[in-house]
Amino acid sequence: MVDMSVRIGSVTLRNPIMPASGAFSTELAQVMDINRLGALVTKTVSREYRIGNPPPRVAEVEGGMINSIGLPGKGIKYFLEHQLPDYKRFTPPIVANITATTADDFEAMARDVNVPDVDVVEMNISCPTRDPNGGNFALHEDHTYEVVNRVRRATDKPVWAKLSPNAGEIEMIARAAEKAGADALTISNTLLGLKIDLNTFRPAIGNGYGGLSGPGIKPIILRMVHQCSKAVKIPIIGCGGIVKVEDVVEYMLAGASAVMIGYLTFRNPSGMIAIIDGLEQWCAKRGFARVADLTGAMVKDKPADTLTAAAAPIG
């Protein structure tokens, strides 16, 4: 029997698998047992009603998809009165993903979601499609520090900061978030990209640029997870291009304590459950009694004795 539980700071998850924000709905209960997930991550919540970006919002590309949804939603009041009780029907911890355009509003949003039914506050300081020309907090050290520090002071909940792969030096951003009081880092949001419709010569996405996700970005985000794991002491959650068990194992070996899955759910709505089952089988076959032992176990030079089983072929 493999111990599948992991700890992200003060929060214990029954396993390291959870949905990425924007890629999950309680309607998935029709095709899978939501209670088996490590945590439930809400769609990004903003203060105001947001209609989102103009269509087309999604386009397929080789190795993934590009999207510019634009964080549509009905606002914080609707979230607290309707969506949060819907999530609370299930047992996993609830991670409320919030966004704002100013540090003042981020602080206020953190106070608003500081309610008993919310277990974790995840700060979306990195959405590339809110403003395709940039300006996200996670692109700058000082902006990251300020907004994370403001949120940290506004809530007694664990605070996770979702960082941007579009930052020039993500390790510096990670250190700033840690110094400001973040309890964990989610690495990362989508990469800003462009696809052109060859019939119209126009961008395939109505907003022009969009966020690239899917298997094609995994090596890039995996590298960032490893870099940040060496730069900070707080836990890291890997997010980007996970479609199979081996992807989860790679992220954990690179330094992640848990992962978030988005793209896969669009292809296979019950895929996260298959990955939970497969990860447990993977660990059992290789003699890992605890899935948490995978975190940071990547071998660079000389294999450690405790990892001999992981290097051995499966008979």
N, C-alpha and C positions, 0 to 999 in steps of 0.2 A: 504494500500500500504506500503510495507516494503522497507526502504532505504537499499539497498544492497551494497552501496559503502563502501570502507574501505580505510584507509590511511596507507601507509608504508613510514614513514618519510615524505618526500616532494612529494611523488608520490601518486596520487589518483587512485584507481582501481574501476571500476564500480561494481565489486563483488569480493569476496575473492578467487575465483577459477581460478587457472592457471596450465598449464602443467609443469611437471618436465622436466629438461633438459634431452635430449636423448629419450624422450617419446612423441615427438610431431613433426609433419611435416605439412607444408601448404597443403599437399595432403588431409589432413583430412577435408578440405573445401568441399570435395565431399559428406561427410556424416553429416556435422554439420555446423552451422553458427559460424565461428571462431570469428566474431566480438562480440559475446556475452561473450567471455572469459574476465577475469579480466586483464590478461596480456599474452603476448606470450614469452615463454622462449626458446631460441635457443639451438640447440645441441651444446655441448662443442666445442669451437673453439681453436685450437692451432696454433702456428706460421707455423709449417711445415706440409707437407702432411703426414698423418698417415694412414697406412693400417689396423691398429687394431690388435687384438689378434688372435691367430690361432683358427680354429673351432675344435670342437663344441663350440658355444659361449653362448648358452642358454639351460637350462635344467629345467624341471618342478620339483618342490618339494611340499610336503604337506604344504598348506598354502601360496603358492607363487611360486617364481621362482628364480633361481640362474643364473647370467649372468656374462660374462667377455668379453664385446665388445671391450674394449681397446681404446675408444675415436677415432675411425677412422674419417677422414675428409680431406678436400682438402686444408686446410690452411687458413690463415688470408686474403690473397689477394682475393681468390675465395669468401670467406665470404662477404667481403666488396663490391665486384663487382657484385656478382650474388645472394647470399642468402639473404643479407640484403634488397635489393630492392624487393625481393619476399615477405618477411615479411611485408614490408611497404605498401603493397596493402591493408592491414587490419588496423583497427583502434585502437586496444588495444596497450598499451605501450609495447615496445620491450625491453626485458631483454637479453643482450648479455652475455652468459656464457662463460668464458675464462679459459684457463689453461696454465701452463708452468712448466718447471722443475727447474727453478731458479728464485730467487727474481728479478734479473735484467730483465729477460724476461717477468715476470709478469708485471713489471712496464712498459716495452715497449709495451706489449699487451694492457694495459690499455690506453696508449696514442693512439695506433692505432685505438681502437674502440671508442675513444672520438670524435664521429662524430654526426651531428645533428639527424640522424635517430635512434640512440641508446638512449634509455631513462634511462636504468639502467645497470650497470656492475655487474654481479654475478661472484664471484671468486670461481671456482671449485678447492679448495685446499684440497680435501678430497677423490678423486676417489680411491677406494681400488683396482681397477684392472689395474691401470697404472703400479704399482709395487706391486705385491701381497705380497711381504715380508715387506712392510711398507715404511717408508720414506716420507709419505705425510705430507705437512706443518701442517695440522690441527691436527696432533697427538702430537704436541709440542707447548707449550705456546709461547716460544721465537720465534720459526719459524713462528707461526701464526701472532704474533705482527709485525715482520719484514716485511712479505710479504703484509699484509693488509695495513700497514703504507706506504709502497712504492707505492701501487696502489692508496691509498687515495691521495697522493701528486701528482699523475700523471694524475688525471682526475677530472673534475668538476661534473661528473655524480654521482648520488647516488650509493653507493657501498654496495652490499650484499655479505656476506661471507658464503659459504656453508660448514658446519662443518661435522665432521666425528663421527659416533656412535662408532667407534673403539678406540676412545681416552679414556684413563683411567678416566680422570676427565673432562668431557665436560664443566662443569660450568667454570672451570679455562680457558679453551680455549675460551669460549664465552666472558669472561671478557677481555681477551687479545685482541680479535678482536674488541670489543667495544672501549677499550682504544686506539687502533691503528687508530680508525676513521671509522669503519664500520657503515653504516646507518641502517642495519638490518642483521639478521642472518637467514639462511635457515638450519633447523634441521630436517632431516639430509640426508646424503648420505646413501648408502647401507651398510649392515653389511657383513663383510668378512666371507665367508662360504665355505664348501666343500661338494660335493656329489660324491659318488663312484659308478661306473657302475659295478654291480655284475656279469655281463657276462664276462667282460674283466679284472676286478679288477683294472681298471685304473680310474683316475678322470673323471667324466662325462663332465667336462669342459676342453677344450684344453689347457687353461692356468693354469690348476690346481685348484686354488682357484677362487672364483667368488663372486660377490655382491648379497646378499640375499635381495629380496624385496617381497612385498605382505602383505596380512592381518596378517600373522604370526608375523611380526616384529612390528606391530602397538603399542602394549602395551609398548614396550621398548622405542620406539621413543617418544610416548606420555609422558612417564615419563621424558625423557630428555628435552622435550619442557617445561614441568612444572618446572623442576629444573632450567633451563636457564632463564625462565621468572622471577624467583625470584632473579637471579644473575645479570641481566642486565636491563637497562632502555630502550634500543632500541627495535624496533618491532622484532617479531619472526614469521617466516613462517614455518609451520609444513609440513613435507613431509615424508610419510612412511605408506603404507598399506591402503590407503583410497579407499574404494570401494562403500560406501553408504553415504547418508546424515548424518546419526548419527556419522560417523567417523569424518566428518568435524566439527560437533558441539562439539564433545569431544576435538578435537585439540584446538578449539577456547576457550572453557571453561578452558582448561589447560594453556592458555596464548598466543596462536597464534593469530595473526591479520589476517592471510590469510593462504592458503594451496597450495601445489603443488601436482599434481596427475600424477603418472606414470604407475604403474602396471595395473590399471583399463583400460587404453586405449588399452592395448594389448588384453584384454578380450572383451571390448565393446568400439569401436572407438568413439562413440558419448556419452559415459558415463558422461563426464564432464558437458554436457548441461543438462542431466537429474538431476545431482546433483545440479546445479544452480537452476533449477525449484523447486526441492524438498526442498532445503534449504529455499527458499523464503516462501514456503507453511508451512514449519516447524515453522518458525518465526511467521508467521501470526496466526497460530493456537494457539500459546502460548503467543500472545500479545506483541511480540517484534517489536517495530517500526523500530529499526535499528539493522542490523545483527552485527554491530561493538560492540553492548552492550554485546555480548556473550564473548568477549575476556577477559580472566582472571576471569570469573564469577564462577568458581568452588567453591562450598561450602564445607568447611572442618569441621566446628563445628556447627554453628548456622546459618540457612538460613537468608539472608538479605531480608528485606521487598520487595525490587525491584525484587527479584527472585521468589516470591511466585507463579507467573503465570507459571514459568518454571517448578515448582515442581508439579503443579496440573495436574491431569489426563485429557486427551483429551476426551470431551464428543461427 
